Amino acid sequence: MREIQLKDAKATLSAVIDQAVNGNPAIITRHGRKEAVVLSFDEFEKLSRVPSFGRLLTLFPGDESDIQALANKPGRAVDL
């Protein structure tokens, strides 16, 4: 993914957007720090639909009894 300075992105915003729509997103930097990303709306929608791990856990179709309990084995000895 290419990086472009904010001032250059402002000057060529239409081209930056066209490239993002064509599958070439850009990282916008300000004072050398990565600040934002320009990507196509289709790509944004794909990324926004990816569920979080917590959401996946809440959607688990089984019962609590389907999940195995952790073994209560003592930890191994470690030399420090």
C-alpha positions in Angstrom: 0.0 0.0 0.0 1.5 3.3 -1.0 1.9 6.2 1.4 1.1 9.8 0.4 1.6 13.0 2.3 -1.6 14.9 3.3 -0.7 18.0 1.2 -0.2 15.8 -1.9 -3.4 13.9 -1.2 -5.3 17.2 -1.0 -3.8 18.3 -4.3 -4.6 15.1 -6.1 -7.7 13.9 -4.2 -9.6 12.8 -7.3 -6.7 10.6 -8.5 -6.2 9.2 -5.0 -9.9 8.2 -4.9 -9.9 6.8 -8.4 -6.9 4.6 -7.5 -8.7 3.4 -4.3 -11.7 2.5 -6.3 -9.5 0.5 -8.6 -8.1 -1.5 -5.7 -5.1 0.6 -4.8 -5.7 2.1 -1.3 -3.4 4.8 0.1 -2.1 5.6 3.5 -2.3 9.3 4.2 0.6 10.6 6.4 0.9 13.9 8.3 4.3 15.0 9.6 5.6 11.5 8.9 3.0 9.7 10.9 0.3 7.4 9.4 -3.0 9.2 10.0 -5.7 7.7 7.6 -6.4 5.3 4.8 -8.3 5.9 1.6 -10.0 2.8 0.3 -13.0 2.0 -1.8 -16.4 1.9 -0.3 -16.8 -1.7 -1.3 -13.6 -2.6 0.6 -14.8 -0.6 3.6 -18.1 -2.5 3.6 -16.3 -5.9 3.5 -14.1 -4.9 6.4 -17.0 -3.5 8.5 -18.9 -6.8 8.2 -16.2 -8.9 9.8 -17.5 -9.8 13.2 -15.3 -9.3 16.3 -14.1 -12.3 18.3 -16.5 -11.4 21.1 -19.4 -11.3 18.7 -18.5 -14.7 17.4 -18.4 -16.1 21.0 -21.9 -14.7 21.7 -23.2 -16.4 18.6 -21.9 -19.8 19.7 -24.9 -22.1 19.2 -24.1 -24.7 21.9 -24.6 -24.8 25.6 -22.1 -24.1 28.4 -21.7 -27.9 28.8 -20.4 -28.1 25.2 -17.2 -26.2 26.3 -14.5 -28.3 28.0 -13.3 -27.0 31.3 -9.6 -26.2 31.7 -7.6 -28.9 33.4 -6.6 -28.0 36.9 -3.1 -29.4 36.5 -0.3 -27.7 38.4 2.1 -25.5 36.3 5.5 -26.8 35.4 8.5 -25.7 37.3 10.5 -22.9 35.8 14.1 -21.9 36.7 14.4 -18.2 37.0 
